[in-house]
Amino acid sequence: MSKRILIVGGGLAGTITANGLCRQLGSALGKGEVSITMLGTTDQHMYQPGLLYIPFGTMREDELFRDQRKVLDRRVNFFVDPASNIDVENNRVETHAGMSFGYDYLVIATGSRIVPEEIPGMAEGAHWFYDLDGARKMRQALEDFDGGKIVVNVNAPHKCPVAPLEISFMLYHHLQKRGLADKTEITYTYPIGRLHALEPVAHWTSAEFDKYGIKSETFFNAKSVDPAAKTIESEEGSTLPYDLLVTIPPHRGAEVIEASDLGAGGWVPTDRHSLNREGSSNVFVVGDTTNIPISKAGSTAHYEADTLIDNLTSLVLEGRTARPYDGKVFCFVETGMDSATYVWFNYETPPNPGPPSKMIHWSKLAYNRLYWLSARGLL
Amino acid sequence: MSTTTIDARGSYCPGPLLELIAGLKLISIGDEIEIWSSDQGSVKDIPEWIAKVGHQMGETTEQDGYWSIRIIKSK
């Protein structure tokens, strides 16, 4: 009987997994021994890291999108019909349109979402770039900005953990170019007692911030925003005034995860090596959706997906898994408008970022284009 | 009182304290988080943050290669 692989979620993690499985299982797909089905929320695939460039006008909106059908291997049965309930006891997924899909293997790749509404006043008083609508509004706010106090506020949990640093450096250089750097004070706030979760990145950032006169406040977790008074207050009792508030809002996983009772906050308890949902040998979790204590980032999704493709292929063809996920994460860090560095680490190897260079910046710009090969499973 | 365990051993990013901050948002006042960290720095930075915010520290114990730190959500 044909083995049915069902992938819930059509973001980067789900898409790489689907395309990689098509490549590895090509022969079995051709013989009808296996089928791959994806349930997505939209017919468009968005390059999320590109949102960082939208507020500065250095990337066009249409450069962020491709038709999901064209990104996906044609052998994937793709439905724009989000899951409404995931029943792991009965191996069945219900959808918003009322369809019902059974599976032999399930891949949960439902991702994460921003929830600024969880902090009073934040949705009304702050700007962000973590979704397209927010990035558009921030672009307008930046165009209207003619100097004053900018607060870059970071909240937990959030994905793409270097993006808050990147936006701070890019804001500085953008305003310098417009002749506004001397009229602007940028203050960066971070939830823990240093400037970034990664200690070497925090040390490096501290020196870079000093160079540009970017101020900072650590142990700052937003409690509320007062849009009328233009202030942001922290759980730790500090209040900062702002003229422009740029926030990295807190995140949650997809609503369907909580609705299906699969994990608090929308994060599915996941074995850090096998990527199995805890308690389910035929359910795998990949990308932001896991509760694994590593960065929620595109590269994490990519490396997890690579592992999952090998393991699912081996399971379908040979009844065994191939290899454990080693926790690998790799992130480019834009350090201005024309320089960048990178950092990588895994469960065993601590991060150690090198000095920024133009070459690494160009590599990141190249990756902005190569992403589509990555999503197709070719890179 | 219910207890949620967060296994943050080997976590470089986001790291144990950010995992704890995120976890506290998902539990009710009076409930407890037991966080496991293999970073000795957690023994210092978690109590430091807890004192600033006003939650309650529970027991900290050294296990085999990691620390177990208990926190009760108080506000």
Chai-1 contact restraints between the chains, C-beta under 6 A:
chainA,res_idxA,chainB,res_idxB,connection_type,confidence,min_distance_angstrom,max_distance_angstrom,comment,restraint_id
A,A156,B,L18,contact,1.0,0.0,6.0,A-B,restraint_1
A,A156,B,I21,contact,1.0,0.0,6.0,A-B,restraint_2
A,A156,B,A22,contact,1.0,0.0,6.0,A-B,restraint_3
A,P157,B,A22,contact,1.0,0.0,6.0,A-B,restraint_4
A,P161,B,C13,contact,1.0,0.0,6.0,A-B,restraint_5
A,P191,B,I21,contact,1.0,0.0,6.0,A-B,restraint_6
A,I192,B,L17,contact,1.0,0.0,6.0,A-B,restraint_7
A,I192,B,L18,contact,1.0,0.0,6.0,A-B,restraint_8
A,G193,B,D45,contact,1.0,0.0,6.0,A-B,restraint_9
A,A197,B,C13,contact,1.0,0.0,6.0,A-B,restraint_10
A,A197,B,P14,contact,1.0,0.0,6.0,A-B,restraint_11
A,A197,B,G15,contact,1.0,0.0,6.0,A-B,restraint_12
A,A197,B,L18,contact,1.0,0.0,6.0,A-B,restraint_13
A,L198,B,Y12,contact,1.0,0.0,6.0,A-B,restraint_14
A,L198,B,C13,contact,1.0,0.0,6.0,A-B,restraint_15
A,F219,B,K52,contact,1.0,0.0,6.0,A-B,restraint_16
A,E235,B,V53,contact,1.0,0.0,6.0,A-B,restraint_17
A,E236,B,K52,contact,1.0,0.0,6.0,A-B,restraint_18
A,E236,B,V53,contact,1.0,0.0,6.0,A-B,restraint_19
A,A264,B,L26,contact,1.0,0.0,6.0,A-B,restraint_20
A,G265,B,L26,contact,1.0,0.0,6.0,A-B,restraint_21
A,P293,B,A8,contact,1.0,0.0,6.0,A-B,restraint_22
A,P293,B,S11,contact,1.0,0.0,6.0,A-B,restraint_23
A,P293,B,E19,contact,1.0,0.0,6.0,A-B,restraint_24
A,S295,B,C13,contact,1.0,0.0,6.0,A-B,restraint_25
A,F345,B,Y12,contact,1.0,0.0,6.0,A-B,restraint_26
A,Y347,B,G10,contact,1.0,0.0,6.0,A-B,restraint_27
A,P350,B,Y12,contact,1.0,0.0,6.0,A-B,restraint_28
A,P351,B,Y12,contact,1.0,0.0,6.0,A-B,restraint_29
